[in-house]
């Protein structure tokens, strides 16, 4: 019997407000692999990311998404997160009044309790209370060192008044604390200068080295991010469909030639 892929998108069709965006998209990722999806504006890259995460505005009209051999289309966004899927947003939302530390501890406890309940027939064992405060603080400090953020970062309100680089560090900090099995990075390089890009990328690389079963899907316009997070596979998404696939050299071709050579010629 063939072993199922870690993550699969099968003939996926997605509408937004009745407009077709993804038009029969296919993608498969094995555990531990790093894949990159590149494409011009409006090609459907962020639509794919939000659909994977379960955003309710994105209507799946055909196909399927499977994680570890099971369809996730029936799961709400929070259930997908607890199952081990993580999305780093292109434009993270500010949450005034909620500190980074409180947000992260709540998220970590939700994951711990969901895992414990899943192993106990859906019932949370009474002895499972979540992560202890000392253990949480130690793990958080270690994660912040990877991303080179000051300890005071934990006491700030999540993304409230953050710079672009701080917002992206906060996203990768969440990834470090939640330890996902599939991490989707939606244009993480957007709005970052070279120094911030390097620090965020190094954080992703360290996390992947620590857990080499974690699959990573990097979504980006530009090759520059892939100088730091190095994929084994590159896919090109144009007009809602994958039009080209290859190794890291494909990203270099796109940097030199753009996307026009991959577009279908218009019929006269």
KEKE-3310 file (N, C-alpha, C; in steps of 0.2 Angstrom, whole numbers, plus 5000, padded with zeros to 4 digits):
npx = (5004:5003:5012:5004:5005:5013:5006:4994:4987:4973:4967:4961:4949:4944:4933:4931:4919:4911:4919:4930:4946:4957:4960:4959:4971:4986:4996:5009:5018:5031:5035:5046:5051:5055:5046:5043:5032:5030:5025:5016:5007:4990:4989:4985:4991:4991:4977:4978:4985:4977:4966:4971:4972:4959:4951:4935:4930:4934:4929:4928:4926:4928:4938:4951:4959:4972:4979:4992:4986:4972:4957:4955:4945:4933:4936:4936:4946:4953:4953:4961:4973:4976:4978:4990:4994:5001:5000:5009:5006:5004:5001:5000:4988:4985:4983:4977:4979:4981:4995:5010:5015:5004:4996:5003:5004:4991:4988:4998:4993:4981:4984:4991:4981:4971:4979:4980:4967:4963:4971:4964:4951:4944:4941:4946:4959:4958:4970:4978:4983:4990:5004:5017:5020:5034:5040:5035:5040:5054:5054:5049:5059:5070:5066:5064:5078:5082:5076:5082:5076:5072:5069:5058:5049:5040:5030:5024:5009:5001:5007:5004:5008:5020:5034:5037:5046:5046:5033:5034:5044:5036:5027:5035:5039:5028:5027:5038:5034:5023:5026:5023:5017:5016:5021:5015:5021:5016:5021:5032:5043:5038:5039:5050:5067:5084:5091:5081:5075:5085:5086:5073:5072:5083:5078:5067:5075:5082:5072:5067:5078:5078:5067:5066:5055:5046:5036:5038:5030:5034:5028:5030:5034:5047:5064:5073:5070:5072:5086:5089:5080:5080:5073:5069:5060:5052:5038:5027:5014:5001:4987:4979:4983:4996:5010:5022:5036:5050:5067:5078:5084:5075:5069:5079:5079:5067:5069:5078:5071:5058:5040:5033:5036:5031:5017:5002:5001:4990:4975:4973)
npy = (4994:5011:5024:5038:5055:5068:5081:5086:5094:5092:5094:5107:5119:5135:5148:5166:5177:5172:5172:5163:5158:5149:5136:5121:5116:5107:5100:5092:5087:5081:5075:5085:5092:5107:5118:5130:5142:5152:5167:5179:5195:5193:5179:5169:5165:5169:5166:5152:5150:5155:5146:5134:5136:5137:5149:5156:5164:5159:5149:5132:5124:5113:5098:5093:5094:5087:5081:5072:5061:5063:5071:5089:5098:5098:5104:5117:5133:5134:5121:5115:5122:5116:5103:5104:5113:5128:5145:5159:5175:5187:5200:5203:5204:5217:5216:5224:5226:5213:5203:5198:5187:5182:5178:5169:5159:5155:5149:5139:5131:5127:5119:5109:5103:5099:5090:5080:5077:5071:5059:5053:5048:5059:5066:5077:5073:5075:5078:5085:5100:5110:5120:5123:5138:5142:5133:5137:5150:5148:5141:5151:5161:5155:5154:5167:5171:5165:5173:5185:5195:5206:5203:5211:5211:5201:5207:5216:5222:5212:5214:5227:5243:5238:5237:5232:5222:5218:5212:5201:5194:5191:5182:5171:5168:5163:5152:5145:5142:5134:5124:5117:5105:5107:5121:5136:5150:5165:5176:5181:5189:5201:5218:5218:5224:5220:5215:5212:5202:5192:5188:5184:5173:5165:5161:5153:5143:5137:5132:5122:5114:5109:5102:5091:5084:5093:5100:5114:5127:5139:5155:5167:5182:5185:5180:5183:5179:5166:5165:5163:5155:5139:5130:5113:5111:5121:5129:5137:5148:5153:5162:5154:5141:5128:5131:5128:5118:5114:5113:5122:5130:5135:5146:5155:5157:5163:5175:5181:5181:5185:5182:5181:5173:5161:5162:5158:5161:5174:5171:5176)
npz = (5000:4996:5004:5011:5005:5015:5014:5003:4989:4979:4963:4966:4967:4969:4975:4977:4983:4973:4962:4952:4958:4961:4950:4948:4955:4959:4971:4980:4995:5004:5021:5030:5019:5009:5000:4988:4982:4968:4960:4950:4955:4960:4956:4964:4975:4989:4990:4990:5002:5012:5010:5013:5027:5031:5030:5031:5020:5008:4996:4993:4978:4972:4972:4984:5000:5008:5023:5031:5025:5027:5023:5026:5023:5030:5042:5054:5055:5067:5071:5061:5064:5077:5073:5067:5057:5051:5048:5043:5042:5028:5031:5046:5060:5072:5089:5101:5119:5121:5126:5119:5126:5133:5123:5116:5126:5128:5115:5115:5125:5121:5110:5117:5125:5115:5108:5119:5121:5109:5109:5119:5115:5112:5124:5136:5147:5165:5172:5163:5161:5154:5149:5161:5170:5172:5163:5151:5150:5149:5137:5128:5130:5124:5111:5107:5108:5096:5086:5089:5097:5110:5128:5132:5122:5124:5133:5126:5117:5105:5089:5090:5085:5080:5070:5053:5052:5065:5066:5058:5064:5076:5070:5066:5079:5085:5077:5081:5094:5093:5086:5072:5060:5047:5040:5033:5024:5020:5010:5018:5017:5013:5015:5022:5027:5022:5033:5042:5035:5034:5047:5051:5041:5046:5058:5054:5047:5058:5065:5057:5056:5069:5069:5058:5052:5049:5037:5025:5017:5007:5001:4989:4980:4975:4972:4982:4995:4994:4994:5007:5014:5008:4996:4991:4980:4968:4963:4950:4950:4941:4936:4944:4942:4943:4933:4930:4937:4947:4952:4964:4954:4946:4952:4950:4937:4935:4942:4933:4920:4923:4923:4911:4901:4904:4903:4895:4878:4871:4862:4846)
capx = (5000:5007:5011:5001:5009:5012:5002:4992:4981:4971:4963:4958:4945:4942:4930:4930:4914:4908:4924:4935:4953:4961:4957:4962:4978:4988:5003:5011:5024:5033:5037:5053:5053:5053:5043:5042:5027:5031:5020:5014:5002:4984:4989:4981:4996:4988:4971:4980:4987:4971:4961:4974:4971:4952:4947:4928:4928:4937:4924:4931:4920:4930:4945:4952:4966:4973:4985:4993:4981:4965:4954:4954:4940:4928:4938:4937:4953:4956:4955:4967:4979:4977:4980:4997:4995:5002:5000:5012:5002:5008:4999:4998:4983:4986:4978:4978:4977:4983:5002:5013:5016:4998:4993:5007:5003:4984:4989:5001:4989:4975:4987:4992:4974:4969:4983:4978:4960:4963:4973:4959:4945:4940:4940:4952:4960:4958:4976:4981:4982:4993:5011:5018:5023:5041:5042:5033:5045:5060:5054:5048:5065:5074:5063:5066:5085:5083:5074:5085:5071:5073:5064:5053:5045:5034:5026:5020:5003:5003:5008:5001:5014:5026:5037:5036:5051:5044:5027:5036:5047:5031:5024:5039:5039:5022:5028:5043:5031:5017:5029:5018:5020:5016:5021:5014:5024:5013:5025:5035:5048:5035:5040:5056:5073:5088:5093:5076:5074:5090:5085:5067:5074:5087:5074:5064:5080:5084:5066:5067:5084:5077:5062:5066:5049:5041:5036:5037:5028:5036:5025:5034:5035:5054:5069:5078:5069:5075:5093:5090:5076:5082:5068:5071:5056:5049:5032:5025:5007:4999:4980:4975:4985:5003:5012:5029:5039:5057:5072:5080:5087:5069:5068:5084:5076:5061:5073:5081:5066:5051:5034:5029:5038:5027:5010:4999:5000:4983:4973:4971)
capy = (5000:5017:5029:5044:5061:5072:5086:5085:5097:5088:5097:5112:5124:5140:5155:5171:5181:5169:5173:5158:5160:5143:5132:5114:5116:5101:5100:5087:5089:5075:5077:5087:5095:5114:5120:5137:5144:5159:5169:5187:5197:5190:5173:5165:5162:5170:5162:5145:5150:5156:5140:5129:5138:5137:5155:5155:5168:5156:5143:5127:5122:5106:5095:5091:5096:5081:5082:5066:5056:5064:5078:5094:5103:5099:5107:5124:5135:5132:5113:5114:5124:5111:5097:5105:5117:5135:5150:5165:5180:5192:5206:5201:5209:5220:5214:5229:5223:5206:5203:5192:5181:5179:5176:5162:5153:5152:5145:5133:5127:5125:5114:5103:5100:5096:5083:5076:5074:5067:5053:5050:5047:5066:5068:5079:5070:5080:5079:5089:5107:5114:5121:5127:5145:5141:5129:5142:5156:5146:5140:5158:5165:5152:5155:5174:5172:5163:5178:5191:5200:5208:5200:5216:5210:5197:5210:5221:5220:5208:5218:5234:5248:5234:5238:5227:5217:5215:5208:5195:5190:5188:5177:5166:5166:5159:5145:5142:5140:5130:5118:5114:5099:5110:5129:5140:5156:5169:5182:5183:5194:5207:5224:5217:5225:5214:5213:5208:5196:5187:5186:5179:5167:5161:5158:5147:5137:5134:5128:5116:5109:5106:5097:5089:5081:5098:5103:5121:5130:5147:5158:5173:5185:5186:5175:5185:5175:5159:5165:5162:5148:5136:5125:5108:5112:5127:5129:5143:5148:5159:5162:5149:5134:5127:5131:5125:5115:5112:5114:5129:5134:5138:5153:5160:5159:5168:5182:5184:5182:5186:5177:5182:5167:5155:5164:5156:5167:5176:5169:5182)
capz = (5000:4995:5009:5009:5006:5021:5013:4996:4986:4973:4959:4970:4964:4975:4973:4982:4981:4967:4956:4952:4958:4959:4944:4947:4957:4962:4975:4986:4999:5009:5028:5030:5012:5009:4994:4987:4977:4966:4955:4949:4959:4957:4953:4968:4980:4995:4991:4992:5009:5016:5009:5017:5034:5033:5030:5028:5014:5002:4995:4989:4974:4969:4974:4991:5003:5013:5028:5033:5022:5029:5021:5031:5021:5035:5048:5055:5055:5074:5071:5057:5068:5082:5069:5066:5051:5054:5043:5044:5038:5025:5035:5053:5063:5078:5094:5107:5125:5122:5126:5115:5130:5134:5116:5114:5131:5126:5109:5116:5129:5116:5106:5121:5127:5109:5107:5124:5120:5103:5111:5124:5113:5112:5130:5139:5154:5170:5174:5158:5163:5149:5150:5167:5168:5171:5157:5145:5150:5147:5130:5125:5130:5119:5104:5106:5106:5089:5082:5091:5100:5117:5132:5133:5117:5126:5136:5122:5114:5099:5083:5091:5085:5078:5064:5048:5054:5072:5065:5055:5070:5080:5067:5067:5086:5085:5074:5086:5100:5092:5083:5068:5056:5041:5041:5027:5025:5015:5008:5024:5015:5011:5019:5026:5024:5021:5040:5045:5031:5036:5054:5050:5038:5050:5063:5050:5046:5064:5067:5052:5058:5075:5068:5051:5049:5048:5030:5024:5010:5006:4996:4988:4973:4973:4973:4987:5001:4993:4995:5014:5015:5002:4994:4986:4975:4966:4959:4948:4950:4937:4934:4947:4940:4942:4926:4930:4943:4946:4958:4965:4948:4943:4955:4947:4930:4936:4943:4927:4915:4925:4922:4904:4896:4906:4902:4889:4873:4870:4856:4842)
cpx = (5004:5006:5009:5006:5008:5006:5000:4986:4979:4966:4958:4955:4942:4939:4931:4925:4911:4913:4929:4942:4958:4957:4960:4969:4980:4995:5003:5017:5025:5035:5045:5055:5051:5052:5042:5037:5028:5026:5018:5009:4995:4984:4986:4985:4993:4981:4972:4981:4981:4966:4964:4972:4964:4949:4940:4926:4930:4933:4927:4925:4922:4937:4945:4959:4967:4980:4986:4988:4974:4963:4953:4949:4934:4930:4938:4944:4956:4958:4960:4973:4981:4980:4988:4999:4996:5003:5003:5009:5006:5007:4996:4993:4986:4981:4979:4975:4979:4991:5004:5013:5009:4995:4996:5005:4996:4985:4992:4997:4983:4978:4988:4986:4971:4972:4981:4972:4960:4966:4969:4952:4941:4939:4946:4953:4961:4965:4980:4979:4985:5000:5012:5021:5030:5044:5041:5038:5051:5060:5053:5055:5070:5072:5065:5073:5086:5082:5077:5080:5072:5067:5058:5047:5039:5029:5022:5014:5004:5002:5006:5007:5020:5028:5036:5040:5049:5038:5029:5040:5042:5028:5028:5040:5034:5023:5033:5039:5026:5020:5025:5022:5020:5016:5020:5016:5021:5017:5028:5040:5044:5036:5046:5063:5078:5090:5088:5074:5078:5088:5079:5069:5078:5083:5070:5069:5081:5078:5066:5072:5082:5071:5062:5060:5044:5042:5035:5035:5029:5032:5028:5034:5042:5059:5073:5077:5072:5082:5094:5086:5077:5077:5071:5067:5053:5044:5030:5018:5005:4992:4977:4978:4993:5005:5019:5032:5046:5061:5073:5082:5081:5068:5073:5082:5071:5064:5075:5076:5059:5046:5031:5031:5034:5019:5008:4999:4992:4981:4970:4963)
cpy = (5006:5022:5035:5050:5065:5077:5086:5090:5094:5092:5102:5118:5129:5146:5160:5176:5179:5169:5167:5161:5154:5138:5125:5114:5110:5103:5095:5088:5083:5078:5079:5091:5103:5115:5127:5138:5151:5161:5177:5188:5195:5183:5168:5162:5163:5166:5155:5145:5150:5150:5135:5130:5137:5143:5154:5159:5164:5149:5138:5124:5115:5104:5094:5094:5090:5083:5075:5061:5057:5071:5082:5099:5103:5102:5114:5126:5133:5125:5112:5116:5118:5105:5098:5109:5124:5139:5157:5170:5185:5199:5204:5207:5211:5218:5218:5225:5216:5205:5197:5186:5178:5175:5169:5157:5151:5148:5139:5128:5124:5119:5108:5100:5097:5090:5078:5073:5070:5060:5049:5050:5054:5069:5071:5076:5076:5082:5084:5096:5112:5115:5125:5133:5145:5138:5134:5147:5154:5144:5146:5161:5162:5154:5163:5175:5170:5169:5185:5196:5200:5205:5205:5214:5206:5201:5216:5218:5217:5213:5225:5239:5244:5237:5232:5221:5213:5210:5202:5191:5187:5182:5170:5163:5162:5152:5142:5139:5134:5123:5114:5109:5102:5118:5132:5147:5161:5175:5185:5188:5201:5213:5223:5220:5219:5211:5209:5202:5191:5184:5181:5173:5162:5157:5152:5141:5134:5129:5122:5111:5106:5100:5095:5086:5087:5100:5110:5123:5137:5150:5165:5175:5184:5181:5177:5181:5169:5159:5162:5155:5144:5130:5119:5108:5119:5126:5136:5143:5154:5157:5156:5142:5134:5127:5128:5123:5113:5113:5121:5134:5138:5145:5158:5162:5164:5175:5185:5185:5184:5181:5177:5176:5161:5156:5161:5162:5168:5174:5176:5182)
cpz = (5000:5001:5007:5010:5013:5020:5005:4995:4980:4969:4962:4966:4970:4972:4978:4979:4974:4961:4957:4953:4957:4955:4943:4949:4961:4965:4980:4989:5004:5016:5027:5024:5013:5002:4994:4981:4975:4961:4955:4954:4955:4955:4957:4974:4987:4996:4993:4999:5013:5016:5013:5025:5036:5033:5027:5022:5008:5001:4990:4985:4971:4972:4981:4993:5008:5017:5032:5031:5023:5026:5027:5029:5026:5042:5048:5055:5062:5074:5067:5060:5073:5079:5067:5060:5054:5048:5046:5040:5034:5029:5041:5056:5070:5083:5101:5113:5126:5121:5122:5119:5131:5128:5115:5119:5130:5120:5111:5120:5125:5112:5111:5123:5121:5108:5112:5123:5114:5105:5117:5122:5112:5118:5134:5146:5159:5172:5169:5159:5158:5152:5157:5165:5168:5165:5151:5145:5147:5139:5126:5125:5125:5112:5103:5105:5099:5085:5084:5093:5108:5121:5133:5128:5119:5130:5132:5119:5107:5093:5084:5091:5083:5071:5059:5050:5061:5071:5062:5060:5074:5077:5067:5074:5087:5083:5078:5092:5099:5088:5078:5064:5049:5042:5034:5028:5019:5014:5014:5023:5014:5017:5024:5023:5024:5028:5043:5041:5033:5043:5054:5047:5042:5055:5060:5049:5052:5066:5063:5054:5064:5074:5060:5048:5047:5040:5030:5017:5010:5000:4995:4981:4971:4976:4979:4993:5001:4993:5003:5016:5008:5001:4990:4980:4974:4961:4957:4947:4946:4935:4937:4946:4941:4935:4925:4937:4941:4952:4959:4959:4945:4945:4952:4940:4930:4938:4937:4921:4916:4923:4915:4900:4898:4905:4896:4884:4872:4863:4852:4840)
residu = (UNK:UNK:UNK:UNK:UNK:UNK:UNK:UNK:UNK:UNK:UNK:UNK:UNK:UNK:UNK:UNK:UNK:UNK:UNK:UNK:UNK:UNK:UNK:UNK:UNK:UNK:UNK:UNK:UNK:UNK:UNK:UNK:UNK:UNK:UNK:UNK:UNK:UNK:UNK:UNK:UNK:UNK:UNK:UNK:UNK:UNK:UNK:UNK:UNK:UNK:UNK:UNK:UNK:UNK:UNK:UNK:UNK:UNK:UNK:UNK:UNK:UNK:UNK:UNK:UNK:UNK:UNK:UNK:UNK:UNK:UNK:UNK:UNK:UNK:UNK:UNK:UNK:UNK:UNK:UNK:UNK:UNK:UNK:UNK:UNK:UNK:UNK:UNK:UNK:UNK:UNK:UNK:UNK:UNK:UNK:UNK:UNK:UNK:UNK:UNK:UNK:UNK:UNK:UNK:UNK:UNK:UNK:UNK:UNK:UNK:UNK:UNK:UNK:UNK:UNK:UNK:UNK:UNK:UNK:UNK:UNK:UNK:UNK:UNK:UNK:UNK:UNK:UNK:UNK:UNK:UNK:UNK:UNK:UNK:UNK:UNK:UNK:UNK:UNK:UNK:UNK:UNK:UNK:UNK:UNK:UNK:UNK:UNK:UNK:UNK:UNK:UNK:UNK:UNK:UNK:UNK:UNK:UNK:UNK:UNK:UNK:UNK:UNK:UNK:UNK:UNK:UNK:UNK:UNK:UNK:UNK:UNK:UNK:UNK:UNK:UNK:UNK:UNK:UNK:UNK:UNK:UNK:UNK:UNK:UNK:UNK:UNK:UNK:UNK:UNK:UNK:UNK:UNK:UNK:UNK:UNK:UNK:UNK:UNK:UNK:UNK:UNK:UNK:UNK:UNK:UNK:UNK:UNK:UNK:UNK:UNK:UNK:UNK:UNK:UNK:UNK:UNK:UNK:UNK:UNK:UNK:UNK:UNK:UNK:UNK:UNK:UNK:UNK:UNK:UNK:UNK:UNK:UNK:UNK:UNK:UNK:UNK:UNK:UNK:UNK:UNK:UNK:UNK:UNK:UNK:UNK:UNK:UNK:UNK:UNK:UNK:UNK:UNK:UNK:UNK:UNK:UNK:UNK:UNK:UNK:UNK:UNK:UNK:UNK:UNK:UNK:UNK:UNK)
# end
